[in-house]
Amino acid sequence: MKINMYGGALTISYNLAKLLRREGQDVRLFVDRKPLYEAYSPEWEDEELKNGYPDWITVTDAKLNMIFSCGKESKQFAVQLSDCDILHLHAEAYLWALVLKKDFIYHSHGYDLDRMPYAKNSIKAMVLAYLCRRAIKKSKKIIIAPHQKVYLERLKIADRGMYLPFPINTDKYARKGTDDLRRGILSKYNAEFIFFHPSRHEWMGNCLPNKGNDKAINAFASYLKNAPAKAVLILINKGQDIEDSRKMIDRLGIAKNIMWLDSMPKDRLIEYYNASDIILDQFAVGSFGQIFVEAMACGKPTFIYLEGYENEYAEPPPAINVKEIDDITKGLIDLTGHPDRLKNTGDRSRDWAIKYHGKDAISRYMKLYKSFLEK
């Protein structure tokens, strides 16, 4: 079985391809020479790739606007993508379906299904939205998050949707010794606990998807005011609403308790996961991505807002599922006030990540591919 894979945000497609290959599958991954963000490139996940990619990764100069040119380059790339038994397209790469004559699996990463097919802010956006809808309807199977079922219903293709947990390397994302890093942070900020909120800052009213960073920051300010313990909150200097977050922090008077970091490759990110006591993810979308699973695999209690996952796992994720500021604050105070509960939640988090986002997740993709071929 030959599997071609292309597109998507961050390194989800790279990790999936790599782990499938580790299980003996013939997977070829196509990656953009100039990705939209540095964090989308495979070397962000595995830094040794800066010295060169393995032969199963093909670097491409393909651009979405090539699809509409009907030129030689677009036809050549379409032929490359089609040279396989299974074509697995991630996110907006589904637009290549407009020039492909091959069935494919579409894997949504969020915005590509939640917003792009319905944009109306300009004539150009409306035309693109129409083409997105046409391309999506050409897919034979669609991997979605639970909250996205409504969008498939809107397109009248709900029967094609399914949820699959994306796999991660739970040997890499694991508990690791970071005592020196942790001690240095606690000493510098005169703190007893470290909270880490790695989400990019997108929370203003015009921002989609919304990460709810304002809730995380306000809850932390409330924690400092009401909890007996001192804490530091680590934030990442990334996102279109970063300046609004900084202004909020100054207004709340908590700047001295905030540690800012630039975006970092995953090896370094894992160190900060492990140095922290609690991870704060998103509090608005209702679904999760890489941060949640990575943090859980590192054995960290993770605060997040989830909705619709009740029937997707035999055991619901042992996350602290909260949405409002008061509930986030109460949860932080409760866990930091009970060290045994803090550790137990971390232990259950890692066990859950291994069970549902390790080899079992890979086997579920293999079942999908086999059933796809049979049909």
VEXKE-365478 format. One record per residue (C-alpha): residue number from 1; chain; x, y, z. Coordinates in nm, 2 decimals, always signed. Layout:
% residues N
<NUM; A; <X; Y; Z>>
...
This chain:
% residues 375
<1; A; <+0.00; +0.00; +0.00>>
<2; A; <+0.15; +0.33; -0.11>>
<3; A; <+0.03; +0.64; +0.08>>
<4; A; <+0.09; +1.00; -0.03>>
<5; A; <+0.03; +1.27; +0.22>>
<6; A; <+0.03; +1.65; +0.18>>
<7; A; <-0.07; +1.97; +0.35>>
<8; A; <-0.18; +2.08; +0.70>>
<9; A; <-0.08; +2.30; +0.98>>
<10; A; <+0.21; +2.25; +1.22>>
<11; A; <+0.36; +1.90; +1.21>>
<12; A; <+0.06; +1.68; +1.23>>
<13; A; <+0.10; +1.53; +0.89>>
<14; A; <+0.48; +1.48; +0.94>>
<15; A; <+0.43; +1.30; +1.27>>
<16; A; <+0.16; +1.08; +1.12>>
<17; A; <+0.37; +0.99; +0.82>>
<18; A; <+0.68; +0.92; +1.03>>
<19; A; <+0.49; +0.69; +1.27>>
<20; A; <+0.32; +0.51; +0.99>>
<21; A; <+0.66; +0.44; +0.83>>
<22; A; <+0.79; +0.32; +1.17>>
<23; A; <+0.52; +0.05; +1.15>>
<24; A; <+0.64; -0.05; +0.80>>
<25; A; <+0.41; +0.15; +0.58>>
<26; A; <+0.52; +0.30; +0.25>>
<27; A; <+0.44; +0.67; +0.31>>
<28; A; <+0.56; +0.97; +0.11>>
<29; A; <+0.52; +1.31; +0.25>>
<30; A; <+0.51; +1.63; +0.04>>
<31; A; <+0.62; +1.95; +0.22>>
<32; A; <+0.63; +2.31; +0.11>>
<33; A; <+0.97; +2.46; +0.05>>
<34; A; <+0.84; +2.79; +0.21>>
<35; A; <+0.58; +2.70; +0.47>>
<36; A; <+0.35; +2.97; +0.60>>
<37; A; <+0.51; +2.95; +0.95>>
<38; A; <+0.84; +2.80; +1.06>>
<39; A; <+0.65; +2.57; +1.30>>
<40; A; <+0.49; +2.40; +1.00>>
<41; A; <+0.82; +2.25; +0.89>>
<42; A; <+0.94; +1.89; +0.98>>
<43; A; <+1.26; +2.03; +1.13>>
<44; A; <+1.05; +2.21; +1.39>>
<45; A; <+0.97; +1.86; +1.52>>
<46; A; <+1.31; +1.69; +1.45>>
<47; A; <+1.59; +1.94; +1.45>>
<48; A; <+1.83; +1.70; +1.28>>
<49; A; <+1.63; +1.74; +0.96>>
<50; A; <+1.80; +2.08; +0.92>>
<51; A; <+2.09; +1.89; +0.77>>
<52; A; <+1.86; +1.73; +0.50>>
<53; A; <+1.54; +1.54; +0.46>>
<54; A; <+1.51; +1.16; +0.42>>
<55; A; <+1.42; +1.03; +0.08>>
<56; A; <+1.05; +0.97; +0.18>>
<57; A; <+1.00; +1.35; +0.21>>
<58; A; <+0.96; +1.55; -0.11>>
<59; A; <+1.00; +1.93; -0.10>>
<60; A; <+0.76; +2.11; -0.34>>
<61; A; <+0.72; +2.46; -0.47>>
<62; A; <+0.35; +2.40; -0.52>>
<63; A; <+0.12; +2.69; -0.44>>
<64; A; <-0.26; +2.68; -0.42>>
<65; A; <-0.28; +2.95; -0.69>>
<66; A; <-0.12; +2.70; -0.93>>
<67; A; <-0.44; +2.49; -0.91>>
<68; A; <-0.63; +2.76; -1.11>>
<69; A; <-0.35; +2.82; -1.37>>
<70; A; <-0.40; +2.48; -1.53>>
<71; A; <-0.03; +2.51; -1.62>>
<72; A; <+0.24; +2.25; -1.66>>
<73; A; <+0.36; +2.28; -1.30>>
<74; A; <+0.01; +2.22; -1.15>>
<75; A; <-0.04; +1.91; -1.38>>
<76; A; <+0.30; +1.77; -1.28>>
<77; A; <+0.23; +1.81; -0.91>>
<78; A; <-0.12; +1.65; -0.95>>
<79; A; <+0.05; +1.35; -1.12>>
<80; A; <+0.29; +1.32; -0.83>>
<81; A; <+0.02; +1.34; -0.57>>
<82; A; <-0.19; +1.08; -0.76>>
<83; A; <+0.09; +0.82; -0.78>>
<84; A; <-0.03; +0.62; -0.49>>
<85; A; <-0.30; +0.38; -0.35>>
<86; A; <-0.41; +0.62; -0.08>>
<87; A; <-0.41; +1.00; -0.11>>
<88; A; <-0.43; +1.17; +0.23>>
<89; A; <-0.47; +1.55; +0.20>>
<90; A; <-0.46; +1.77; +0.51>>
<91; A; <-0.63; +2.10; +0.56>>
<92; A; <-0.66; +2.34; +0.26>>
<93; A; <-0.46; +2.10; +0.04>>
<94; A; <-0.81; +1.95; -0.04>>
<95; A; <-0.82; +2.23; -0.31>>
<96; A; <-0.60; +2.01; -0.53>>
<97; A; <-0.90; +1.79; -0.57>>
<98; A; <-1.02; +2.04; -0.83>>
<99; A; <-0.75; +1.92; -1.07>>
<100; A; <-0.71; +1.56; -0.94>>
<101; A; <-0.88; +1.26; -1.09>>
<102; A; <-0.83; +1.05; -0.78>>
<103; A; <-1.03; +0.97; -0.47>>
<104; A; <-0.88; +1.10; -0.15>>
<105; A; <-0.91; +1.12; +0.23>>
<106; A; <-0.95; +1.48; +0.36>>
<107; A; <-0.81; +1.55; +0.71>>
<108; A; <-0.94; +1.88; +0.85>>
<109; A; <-0.71; +2.09; +1.08>>
<110; A; <-0.99; +2.34; +1.18>>
<111; A; <-1.00; +2.66; +0.98>>
<112; A; <-1.01; +2.49; +0.65>>
<113; A; <-1.35; +2.34; +0.73>>
<114; A; <-1.48; +2.58; +1.00>>
<115; A; <-1.43; +2.91; +0.81>>
<116; A; <-1.28; +2.89; +0.46>>
<117; A; <-1.59; +2.73; +0.28>>
<118; A; <-1.82; +3.01; +0.42>>
<119; A; <-1.62; +3.33; +0.38>>
<120; A; <-1.82; +3.63; +0.26>>
<121; A; <-1.59; +3.93; +0.33>>
<122; A; <-1.51; +3.99; -0.04>>
<123; A; <-1.59; +3.86; -0.39>>
<124; A; <-1.26; +3.69; -0.40>>
<125; A; <-1.32; +3.52; -0.06>>
<126; A; <-1.67; +3.41; -0.18>>
<127; A; <-1.53; +3.26; -0.50>>
<128; A; <-1.27; +3.07; -0.30>>
<129; A; <-1.53; +2.95; -0.05>>
<130; A; <-1.73; +2.81; -0.34>>
<131; A; <-1.43; +2.62; -0.47>>
<132; A; <-1.36; +2.50; -0.12>>
<133; A; <-1.70; +2.35; -0.09>>
<134; A; <-1.67; +2.18; -0.43>>
<135; A; <-1.33; +2.03; -0.34>>
<136; A; <-1.45; +1.91; +0.00>>
<137; A; <-1.75; +1.73; -0.16>>
<138; A; <-1.51; +1.54; -0.38>>
<139; A; <-1.35; +1.37; -0.08>>
<140; A; <-1.46; +1.02; +0.01>>
<141; A; <-1.38; +1.02; +0.38>>
<142; A; <-1.32; +1.32; +0.61>>
<143; A; <-1.14; +1.32; +0.94>>
<144; A; <-1.28; +1.58; +1.17>>
<145; A; <-1.30; +1.70; +1.53>>
<146; A; <-1.63; +1.65; +1.71>>
<147; A; <-1.73; +2.01; +1.69>>
<148; A; <-1.70; +2.00; +1.31>>
<149; A; <-1.99; +1.76; +1.25>>
<150; A; <-2.22; +2.06; +1.20>>
<151; A; <-2.02; +2.18; +0.91>>
<152; A; <-2.04; +1.85; +0.73>>
<153; A; <-2.42; +1.85; +0.79>>
<154; A; <-2.43; +2.20; +0.64>>
<155; A; <-2.26; +2.06; +0.33>>
<156; A; <-2.49; +1.75; +0.33>>
<157; A; <-2.20; +1.50; +0.36>>
<158; A; <-2.23; +1.42; +0.73>>
<159; A; <-2.20; +1.04; +0.65>>
<160; A; <-1.84; +1.09; +0.53>>
<161; A; <-1.71; +1.23; +0.86>>
<162; A; <-1.53; +1.04; +1.13>>
<163; A; <-1.30; +1.12; +1.43>>
<164; A; <-0.96; +0.97; +1.45>>
<165; A; <-0.70; +1.06; +1.73>>
<166; A; <-0.38; +1.17; +1.57>>
<167; A; <-0.08; +0.97; +1.69>>
<168; A; <+0.23; +1.12; +1.86>>
<169; A; <+0.56; +0.97; +1.96>>
<170; A; <+0.49; +0.90; +2.33>>
<171; A; <+0.86; +0.80; +2.38>>
<172; A; <+0.97; +1.15; +2.28>>
<173; A; <+0.68; +1.33; +2.45>>
<174; A; <+0.74; +1.19; +2.80>>
<175; A; <+0.86; +1.28; +3.14>>
<176; A; <+1.21; +1.41; +3.14>>
<177; A; <+1.44; +1.55; +3.40>>
<178; A; <+1.44; +1.93; +3.38>>
<179; A; <+1.53; +2.01; +3.75>>
<180; A; <+1.78; +2.29; +3.66>>
<181; A; <+1.54; +2.47; +3.43>>
<182; A; <+1.26; +2.44; +3.68>>
<183; A; <+1.47; +2.56; +3.98>>
<184; A; <+1.60; +2.86; +3.77>>
<185; A; <+1.25; +2.97; +3.68>>
<186; A; <+1.11; +2.93; +4.03>>
<187; A; <+1.41; +3.12; +4.18>>
<188; A; <+1.40; +3.41; +3.93>>
<189; A; <+1.02; +3.47; +3.98>>
<190; A; <+1.01; +3.38; +4.35>>
<191; A; <+0.74; +3.12; +4.28>>
<192; A; <+0.63; +2.78; +4.40>>
<193; A; <+0.44; +2.67; +4.09>>
<194; A; <+0.49; +2.71; +3.71>>
<195; A; <+0.19; +2.74; +3.48>>
<196; A; <+0.26; +2.72; +3.10>>
<197; A; <+0.02; +2.86; +2.84>>
<198; A; <+0.18; +2.78; +2.50>>
<199; A; <-0.11; +2.87; +2.27>>
<200; A; <-0.06; +3.15; +2.03>>
<201; A; <-0.24; +3.47; +2.12>>
<202; A; <-0.56; +3.49; +1.93>>
<203; A; <-0.86; +3.60; +2.14>>
<204; A; <-1.00; +3.93; +2.02>>
<205; A; <-1.35; +3.94; +1.88>>
<206; A; <-1.24; +3.94; +1.52>>
<207; A; <-1.00; +3.64; +1.57>>
<208; A; <-1.09; +3.30; +1.44>>
<209; A; <-1.01; +3.05; +1.58>>
<210; A; <-1.03; +3.20; +1.93>>
<211; A; <-0.79; +3.05; +2.18>>
<212; A; <-0.93; +3.22; +2.49>>
<213; A; <-0.60; +3.36; +2.60>>
<214; A; <-0.77; +3.64; +2.79>>
<215; A; <-0.94; +3.38; +3.01>>
<216; A; <-0.61; +3.22; +3.09>>
<217; A; <-0.45; +3.55; +3.18>>
<218; A; <-0.74; +3.67; +3.39>>
<219; A; <-0.77; +3.34; +3.57>>
<220; A; <-0.40; +3.36; +3.65>>
<221; A; <-0.44; +3.71; +3.79>>
<222; A; <-0.73; +3.58; +4.00>>
<223; A; <-0.51; +3.29; +4.12>>
<224; A; <-0.24; +3.53; +4.24>>
<225; A; <-0.50; +3.73; +4.43>>
<226; A; <-0.67; +3.44; +4.60>>
<227; A; <-0.43; +3.15; +4.63>>
<228; A; <-0.18; +3.11; +4.92>>
<229; A; <+0.09; +2.99; +4.68>>
<230; A; <+0.30; +3.21; +4.44>>
<231; A; <+0.32; +3.12; +4.07>>
<232; A; <+0.47; +3.22; +3.74>>
<233; A; <+0.29; +3.20; +3.41>>
<234; A; <+0.49; +3.13; +3.09>>
<235; A; <+0.36; +3.27; +2.77>>
<236; A; <+0.47; +3.24; +2.41>>
<237; A; <+0.54; +3.56; +2.21>>
<238; A; <+0.33; +3.46; +1.92>>
<239; A; <-0.01; +3.55; +1.77>>
<240; A; <-0.19; +3.85; +1.62>>
<241; A; <-0.33; +3.96; +1.95>>
<242; A; <+0.00; +3.96; +2.14>>
<243; A; <+0.00; +4.33; +2.21>>
<244; A; <-0.35; +4.32; +2.35>>
<245; A; <-0.24; +4.04; +2.58>>
<246; A; <+0.06; +4.25; +2.70>>
<247; A; <-0.17; +4.55; +2.77>>
<248; A; <-0.41; +4.33; +2.97>>
<249; A; <-0.12; +4.20; +3.17>>
<250; A; <+0.00; +4.55; +3.25>>
<251; A; <-0.36; +4.66; +3.34>>
<252; A; <-0.39; +4.36; +3.58>>
<253; A; <-0.06; +4.44; +3.74>>
<254; A; <+0.09; +4.09; +3.70>>
<255; A; <+0.38; +4.16; +3.46>>
<256; A; <+0.63; +4.06; +3.73>>
<257; A; <+0.48; +3.71; +3.74>>
<258; A; <+0.49; +3.66; +3.36>>
<259; A; <+0.77; +3.49; +3.17>>
<260; A; <+0.78; +3.55; +2.80>>
<261; A; <+0.94; +3.30; +2.56>>
<262; A; <+0.98; +3.30; +2.18>>
<263; A; <+0.84; +3.01; +1.97>>
<264; A; <+1.07; +2.71; +2.00>>
<265; A; <+1.13; +2.38; +1.83>>
<266; A; <+0.97; +2.08; +2.00>>
<267; A; <+1.27; +1.94; +2.18>>
<268; A; <+1.29; +2.27; +2.37>>
<269; A; <+0.92; +2.29; +2.42>>
<270; A; <+0.92; +1.94; +2.58>>
<271; A; <+1.17; +2.08; +2.84>>
<272; A; <+0.92; +2.35; +2.93>>
<273; A; <+0.63; +2.11; +2.94>>
<274; A; <+0.83; +1.90; +3.19>>
<275; A; <+0.95; +2.20; +3.40>>
<276; A; <+0.59; +2.32; +3.45>>
<277; A; <+0.33; +2.20; +3.70>>
<278; A; <+0.02; +2.27; +3.49>>
<279; A; <-0.05; +2.34; +3.12>>
<280; A; <-0.32; +2.58; +3.01>>
<281; A; <-0.45; +2.52; +2.66>>
<282; A; <-0.74; +2.69; +2.48>>
<283; A; <-1.07; +2.79; +2.64>>
<284; A; <-1.30; +2.88; +2.35>>
<285; A; <-1.28; +2.63; +2.06>>
<286; A; <-1.41; +2.32; +2.23>>
<287; A; <-1.15; +2.09; +2.07>>
<288; A; <-0.79; +2.01; +2.10>>
<289; A; <-0.47; +1.99; +1.89>>
<290; A; <-0.11; +1.91; +1.94>>
<291; A; <-0.05; +2.11; +2.26>>
<292; A; <-0.31; +1.91; +2.46>>
<293; A; <-0.18; +1.56; +2.36>>
<294; A; <+0.19; +1.66; +2.39>>
<295; A; <+0.13; +1.80; +2.74>>
<296; A; <-0.07; +1.50; +2.85>>
<297; A; <+0.19; +1.26; +2.72>>
<298; A; <+0.45; +1.45; +2.93>>
<299; A; <+0.24; +1.37; +3.23>>
<300; A; <+0.11; +1.72; +3.30>>
<301; A; <-0.24; +1.82; +3.43>>
<302; A; <-0.39; +2.01; +3.14>>
<303; A; <-0.67; +2.28; +3.15>>
<304; A; <-0.88; +2.30; +2.84>>
<305; A; <-1.23; +2.35; +2.71>>
<306; A; <-1.36; +2.03; +2.54>>
<307; A; <-1.70; +1.96; +2.39>>
<308; A; <-1.84; +1.66; +2.20>>
<309; A; <-1.57; +1.40; +2.29>>
<310; A; <-1.79; +1.19; +2.51>>
<311; A; <-1.84; +0.92; +2.25>>
<312; A; <-1.50; +0.93; +2.08>>
<313; A; <-1.30; +0.75; +2.35>>
<314; A; <-1.37; +0.45; +2.58>>
<315; A; <-1.24; +0.67; +2.86>>
<316; A; <-1.28; +1.05; +2.84>>
<317; A; <-0.95; +1.25; +2.86>>
<318; A; <-0.86; +1.32; +3.23>>
<319; A; <-0.83; +1.69; +3.15>>
<320; A; <-0.95; +1.97; +3.36>>
<321; A; <-1.24; +2.07; +3.13>>
<322; A; <-1.32; +2.43; +3.21>>
<323; A; <-1.43; +2.73; +3.01>>
<324; A; <-1.50; +3.03; +3.23>>
<325; A; <-1.24; +3.23; +3.43>>
<326; A; <-1.38; +3.15; +3.77>>
<327; A; <-1.37; +2.77; +3.70>>
<328; A; <-1.01; +2.80; +3.57>>
<329; A; <-0.91; +2.98; +3.88>>
<330; A; <-1.08; +2.73; +4.11>>
<331; A; <-0.92; +2.44; +3.93>>
<332; A; <-0.57; +2.60; +3.97>>
<333; A; <-0.62; +2.67; +4.34>>
<334; A; <-0.75; +2.32; +4.39>>
<335; A; <-0.47; +2.13; +4.22>>
<336; A; <-0.19; +2.34; +4.36>>
<337; A; <-0.34; +2.30; +4.71>>
<338; A; <-0.34; +1.92; +4.68>>
<339; A; <+0.00; +1.79; +4.56>>
<340; A; <-0.12; +1.42; +4.55>>
<341; A; <-0.41; +1.52; +4.33>>
<342; A; <-0.17; +1.71; +4.10>>
<343; A; <+0.05; +1.41; +4.06>>
<344; A; <-0.23; +1.17; +4.01>>
<345; A; <-0.39; +1.38; +3.74>>
<346; A; <-0.05; +1.39; +3.56>>
<347; A; <-0.01; +1.02; +3.59>>
<348; A; <-0.36; +0.95; +3.44>>
<349; A; <-0.29; +1.21; +3.17>>
<350; A; <+0.02; +1.03; +3.05>>
<351; A; <-0.15; +0.68; +3.06>>
<352; A; <-0.44; +0.82; +2.86>>
<353; A; <-0.22; +0.97; +2.59>>
<354; A; <-0.02; +0.65; +2.55>>
<355; A; <-0.33; +0.44; +2.53>>
<356; A; <-0.53; +0.65; +2.28>>
<357; A; <-0.26; +0.85; +2.09>>
<358; A; <+0.01; +0.59; +2.06>>
<359; A; <+0.01; +0.27; +1.86>>
<360; A; <-0.37; +0.23; +1.89>>
<361; A; <-0.41; +0.56; +1.70>>
<362; A; <-0.18; +0.44; +1.42>>
<363; A; <-0.38; +0.11; +1.39>>
<364; A; <-0.70; +0.31; +1.34>>
<365; A; <-0.55; +0.49; +1.05>>
<366; A; <-0.45; +0.16; +0.90>>
<367; A; <-0.80; +0.03; +0.93>>
<368; A; <-0.93; +0.34; +0.76>>
<369; A; <-0.68; +0.30; +0.47>>
<370; A; <-0.77; -0.07; +0.42>>
<371; A; <-1.15; +0.00; +0.42>>
<372; A; <-1.09; +0.29; +0.18>>
<373; A; <-0.92; +0.06; -0.07>>
<374; A; <-1.19; -0.21; -0.03>>
<375; A; <-1.46; +0.04; -0.12>>
